[in-house]
């Protein structure tokens, strides 16, 4: 009876074992990077600095600072627009930092056939 192909002693071939170790190491690094990102704060302003916001890496709004001159009861829409613009810009900064982190972690995987 012919012997079927396989791996010695039912184990994983050396290259596959190394690949698994690299994947586990990358996962740990990504988790550490994500935790670090979550502790950072990102600020953005709109209206020439009249509305400023701070968000953290978890995309949670931490603070809003408004200058008195933009608080006009007759033009509440402008105030709302400035806050929305500042929050969106701060969130965009978090996304950029997250993408940069992922790029650093996965830099060598661009050509892998997944």
N, C-alpha and C positions, 0 to 999 in steps of 0.2 A: 504494500500500500504506500502510495507516495505521500510524503510529508507536505502538509500545507504551509504556505508562507505565514509569517507572523513575527512577533517580536520575541527575543529571548526571554524565557521565563515569564512570559505574559506581561512584560514590562512595557514602558513607554520608551521609544527610541530617544537617544541622547539629544538630538536637535529639538525634539518636541518637549522634552523635560526642560531644556534651557529656555525655550519659548514660553513655557508656563511660568517659570521663575521670573522672566522679564515682565510678563503680563502682571504677575502679582506685585512686583516691585513698582511698576507703573501705576497700578491701582492705589497702592499706599501713597505714592507721591501725589497723585491726583487728589486723594482725600485730604492730605496735609495741605496742599495748595488751596483747596476749596475752603478748608477751615480758616486759613490765613486770609483769603479773600473776604470771608464773612466778617472778619474783624475790622476791615478797612472801611473808611468813610469816603464818600464821593460827594462833592458839592458842585452846584451849578447855579447860575444866575440868569435872570431875564430882565428886560427893560433897563439895561444899563446898570444892573446891580440893584434895582429897586425891589426885586423879589429874589431871595436866595433860599435854596433848600439844601439839606444834607440827607443823603440816604446811606444805608450801610450795604455791605456786600450781599446781604440776604434780600436786598431790594425792599427794605423797610424804611419808610420815611422817618427820619430822626428829628429834624427840626425845620421850621420855616421862619424866615426873617423878612419882614416887610417894612419898607420905609414909609413914613407917615404920609408923604406926598402922593402915594398911589392909592391910599385908602379914601376913595371918593364915593360916598353913598349914591351919587348920581351916575356913576360909571362902574358899577360892580362887575360888569362883564370884562372890563380891561383887567381888573385885579384877578379874576378867575383865569383869564387867558395867560397872564404872566405866571401864575402859580403852576398851571398845567405845563407851560413851556419849560419852566425851570425843573419841574419834577421829571418830565420826559427826558431832558438833557442829562440829568443826574443818572437816571436809569440806563441811558445809552452808555454812559461812562462805565457803569457796572458791567454791562454786556461786553464792552470792549476789553475790560480787564479780564473777564472770564474767558473770552476768546483767546486772548494773549496767553493766559495760563494753559489752556488746552493746547494751543499751538506749541508751546514749549514742551509740554508733556508728550505730545504725539508727533513731534517733529520728524522722526524717522519712519513713521508709519504711512506716509502719503502714498507709497506705491504698493502697499500690501493688498492682496486680492481678497477683501472681505465682502 
